[in-house]
Amino acid sequence: MSQAELGAASPSFIVSDVDRTLAFYCCKLGFEERFREPVDKPFFAIVGRDTAQLFVKAERNVLPQPNHTRHPHMRLDAFVYVDDPDVLAAELSGRGVDFSAPLKDTSDGLRGFEIRDPDGYVLFFGRPR
């Protein structure tokens, strides 16, 4: 039996303010806005860059809960594969993005860096060494 090929995954983050999240991902990280609903004061949006994509949603009385707030050993909320993390790190550094963990070779065999978004979600941008 043959298997279907999987494509990119799209993590879903509960955020406190969709407009603020859109501004961060689009202005700082170079993502594009692919969808928002409604147009004024959105409660849901999709942002993406190349094949990486995130769903973000704000819900009244529901707070963001990044993994590291639930357990300190679960520090990442998303892994974004990048062929050349050094080039991306230079690009984002040039945009004034602060890294929550610098570009480096990690002890678990990866090369990359971490960025924390406005709600505390941690994204690792990198690849296996």
Order of alpha helices (4+ residues) and beta strands (2+ residues): beta-alpha-beta-beta-beta-alpha-beta-alpha-beta-beta-beta
